[in-house]
Amino acid sequence: MSQAQTQAAPPPMVQCSGASKWFGDLVAVSDVSFSIGAGVTALLGPNGAGKSTLLRMMCGLARPSNGSVTVLGNNPRADVAVLGRIGMAPQQESLLDYLSGREFVELAAQLHRVDNPVEAARRAIQTVELDPDDPRRLSTYSKGMRQRIKLAQAIVHDPLVIALDEPLTGLDPRQRREMIQLFHRLGAEGKCVIVSSHVLDEVERFGPVTKMPRFWRCARSTTIWRASSDTWWADDSASGGTVNPHIYRVVVRSQISTGRLLALAGLSGVAILLAFIARAADDPVEFATRSMGTFGTNIFAPFIALALGSAALGNLVEDRTLVYVWLRPVPRHAVATAAFAAVLSVVGPIVVAVMTVAAAITGVDGLPAATAAATALAVFAYSGLFLALGLRFKRSLLIGLGYIAIWELLMSRLGDWFARLSVRSYPMSILSDATGVDMRLADRSTLASYIVPLAIGLAGLAYTSWRLTRTEID
């Protein structure tokens, strides 16, 4: 027996064992079993046949309802580290449109901890025949350009498994030919390239095909993958610390809009106006305390925290762009913490600074420091609460407005029990203690006034982290 015959066969790079996925009564994938190694594999089927669902399970975006899917010997849904060796170009056109193409691909490289992410992004963009120096935002890209930039972010970290969902859609004939050549080059390098398509002519251009259950396998790429299992990862730990700075910057940029800036300016103006009115009031201490408490902790802080907190991750879910964060080897708690930190760093300084200045204008002794503490605690609590709300519900803005209006402003007035379950009574107690003004329902202990808002904010962050591990990404 020859040495070649006795050499152990390489393990499969992607393996499905009885994998099924259903959504209620709808069966998307039914009892699929196969193993794939290096080369190019095409998934052929009509729209709705389950190709995208199968790719999503391979990339950890969805969990199988039954059976198992492993990539490089690991469960991509449970093992975040293996995502570092997977690249995916999803079918949807949605991108992080406020970034340029280079920034978009650099973000992927940074989250994968690629050495010299700037140079890696340039190479990947040039590989798909785009200009890495193009400063335009992704929102200006054509259909074909969007398809190619998605491919660039999928290959920038040199993954071993590359899943491409309808990657040729929107490309002209020349671009299709060149992309198919690129797929074969990647397959010949020992990578497992999986391409989905509903067009038979496209699949035939990959080379001779062999029919397999539920999909077609390209037989043209025959390079044997010889990497040992211990070379699959350069680093078996997921990247990112407690706060991932790259995700933090993306969330901060996504929160800046003309409408939100105008709302902040308008509410800031109201706070300053109330401060000047307090100075002229018959009892400036009582009027200033009540106005800073009512407006600052009951209106300004919760409404701004709602607008930005619910959008931090909620917009990524609604726009179907959370996939570009989820596909990276970043712990889910680091994603949640980065989003929370982004909300706090935008909402906190604005609300706290404006309300503290307003309190100083009133001239009431002790009120500026108390207002700063009260609004900071309110911002922390509401930001955590609405961050979780934005990830959990689609219409989080409307739900949040209902919560503020009905629970915080109305139900909390019904008695002490309801007030204890509202956020606003705790920071208002700080103001009441500082000035001696007896405000209704603001009778919490000093310890509770500080501890409870912090606990609410952290509980919202913990729920968001847990929810991210359970969320299935479109």
Secondary structure, DSSP 8 states (H G I E B T S, - for coil): --HHHHS-----SEEEEEEEEEETTEEEEEEEEEEE-SEEEEEE--TTSSHHHHHHHHTTSS--SEEEEEETTB-TTT-GGGGGGEEEE-S-----TTSBHHHHHHHHHHHTT-SSHHHHHHHHHHHTT--TT---BGGG--HHHHHHHHHHHHHTT--SEEEEESTTTT--HHHHHHHHHHHHHHHHTT-EEEEEES-HHHHHTT--EEEETTEEEE-S--------GGGS-S--S----SS-HHHHHHHHHHH--HHHHHHHHHHHHHHHHHHHHHHTSSSHHHHHHHHIIIIIIIIIHHHHHHHHHHHHHHHHHHTT-THHHHTSS--HHHHHHHHHHHHHHHHHHHHHHHHHHHHHHHT-TTHHHHHHHHHHHHHHHHHHHHHHHHHH-TTHHHHHHHIIIIIITTGGGG-HHHHHTSSTHHHHHHHHHHH----TT----HHHHHHHHHHHHHHHHHHHHHHHHH----
